[in-house]
Amino acid sequence: MVSTSPPLTDALAAGPLVLDGGLSNQLEAAGHDLGDALWSARLLAEEPEAVVQAHLAYYEAGAQVAITSSYQATFEGFARRGIGEERAAALLGRSVELAREAARRASAGGVPGPLYVAASAGPYGAMLADGSEYRGRYGLSVDELERFHRPRLEVLAAARPDVLALETVPDAEEARALVRAVRGLGVSAYLSYSVAGDRTRAGQPLTEAFAVAAEADEVIAVGVNCCAPEDADRAVRSAARVTGKPVVVYPNSGESWDAGARAWCGEAAFRADRVAAWAADGARLIGGCCRVGPDAIAQLAAALGR
């Protein structure tokens, strides 16, 4: 099913849109085990209805844009599980189809539209599944990273999402590769960094990192995700100032992961009262990432008047 909604660029020009929250925490809350190198992408093959239901929960909570379960879905990752290239391409395309199906069910159930789909493409480190997605600096050139990303982006673009979500990018050099990789695909993209303070996870100043996308026509929004809410506050202002583009922002809950105890700890700092300031500073795609569920998205949507 191809979207018949107005183009996302038009919707962004009209005001903020609500992104969904963490897909993995919603799937885990429903009882699905994601302890796998493919993470939520495993369910594309094994339990696709679970993915539809997770997307649907966010649409029903007030999200207007669902991010697909393809973050960790790569040809290389699928190959390690014995899944060939043709099947892997079909599963990548399925990630968009499942989000579209959730949008169809949400609309049929009375959720007001338009409803959009963002096709997720995580960083190179997500495929390695060794934590390097939060460090960057993989020892690969921009050309090598572009060659890695382009085939997957071609398949996702062919499934006709409303936008490609180049998300949780830890390194400005990888962002350069991604910006090059989306050229000529016929689908717009947004670029979202994972950050710590006022720098990328690889250590580059955010002003430098955001500038990578400033002149890229294919990139319709720039910002941050998978970061602390307080880091998002500063990043939104910087992204708007450096690029002049709409800003995308969807931080984590603010809790931290204790690897020794294998548990989340600390207080959640994600609050709906932050979103008015983000919108005032130029944010137009606003949601949550890890540990941000449908209840928080419902509060965010209410704060934005959705």
C-alpha positions, 0 to 999 in steps of 0.5 A, spaced: 500 500 500 502 506 497 501 512 502 496 517 499 497 522 504 500 529 503 507 529 502 511 529 509 514 536 507 508 539 506 505 536 513 512 539 516 511 546 513 504 546 517 507 544 524 509 539 528 508 531 527 508 526 533 513 520 532 512 514 535 516 511 541 521 505 542 519 499 538 523 494 542 520 496 548 513 495 546 515 489 543 518 486 549 512 489 553 508 484 549 512 478 551 517 478 545 524 476 546 529 480 542 535 477 545 538 476 538 543 480 534 537 482 529 533 485 534 526 487 532 528 485 525 527 478 527 520 478 528 519 481 520 520 473 518 517 470 525 512 474 527 510 480 523 503 481 526 507 482 532 510 488 529 503 491 526 500 491 533 506 495 536 506 500 530 498 500 531 499 501 539 503 508 537 498 510 532 492 509 537 496 513 542 497 519 537 503 518 533 502 520 526 509 517 524 511 510 525 518 508 524 519 501 521 522 495 524 528 495 519 533 499 524 538 492 525 535 489 518 541 488 513 543 484 508 550 482 512 546 481 518 541 476 515 546 472 511 549 470 518 542 467 520 542 463 513 537 468 510 539 469 502 539 476 499 532 475 495 529 473 502 533 479 506 530 484 500 523 482 501 524 482 509 526 489 508 520 491 504 516 487 509 518 492 514 514 498 510 508 494 508 507 492 516 507 499 518 502 501 512 498 495 515 498 498 522 496 505 519 490 502 515 488 499 521 488 505 525 485 509 520 479 504 519 479 504 527 478 512 527 485 514 528 485 521 524 490 522 519 494 523 515 499 517 518 506 516 515 511 511 515 519 512 516 523 507 513 529 506 519 536 505 517 541 504 523 548 505 523 553 500 520 555 499 528 547 496 529 549 491 524 555 489 528 551 488 534 557 490 539 555 496 541 559 500 536 553 504 534 554 508 540 562 509 538 562 510 531 569 510 528 569 503 525 575 504 521 572 504 514 572 510 509 566 514 507 566 510 500 566 504 504 560 506 508 556 508 502 557 502 499 554 498 505 548 503 506 546 504 499 543 497 497 539 497 503 537 504 502 535 502 495 530 496 497 527 500 503 526 506 498 523 501 493 518 500 498 515 507 498 515 509 505 514 517 506 521 518 508 527 514 510 530 515 517 537 515 517 537 514 525 542 513 531 548 515 527 554 516 531 559 519 527 559 525 522 563 521 517 558 516 517 553 521 516 557 524 510 556 516 507 549 516 508 547 523 505 551 520 499 547 514 499 540 517 499 542 521 492 537 519 487 533 514 490 526 518 489 525 518 497 526 524 502 530 522 508 531 525 515 538 525 519 538 523 526 545 523 530 546 519 537 549 524 541 552 525 548 552 533 550 554 537 545 558 532 541 556 526 536 558 519 540 564 519 535 566 526 539 565 531 533 561 538 535 554 538 533 555 544 529 560 540 524 555 534 524 549 538 522 552 542 517 553 535 513 546 535 511 545 543 510 546 543 503 543 536 501 536 537 498 534 529 499 535 531 507 528 534 509 529 534 517 536 534 521 536 532 529 538 527 534 535 521 537 537 515 542 540 521 547 538 524 554 532 528 554 537 534 556 541 533 551 536 534 546 534 541 548 540 544 546 541 539 540 534 542 537 536 549 537 543 547 534 540 543 528 535 549 526 540 554 527 546 550 522 541 547 517 535 552 517 531 545 516 525 542 520 528 538 526 527 531 528 528 529 536 526 523 539 530 522 545 530 516 550 526 516 557 533 518 561 534 512 564 540 508 564 542 501 562 546 497 568 550 492 564 552 488 570 545 488 573 542 487 566 537 492 568 534 499 567 536 504 573 535 511 574 529 516 573 525 517 567 526 524 565 522 524 558 516 529 560 511 532 555 512 539 558 519 539 554 516 538 547 513 546 547 520 548 547 522 543 542 517 545 537 518 553 539 526 552 537 524 548 530 522 541 532 517 538 527 518 531 528 517 529 535 517 523 539 521 518 543 526 512 543 528 507 548 524 506 553 518 511 551 512 507 550 505 509 548 503 512 554 508 517 554 507 518 546 499 520 548 502 525 553 506 528 548 501 528 542 496 532 547 501 537 549 502 538 541 494 539 541 494 532 537 
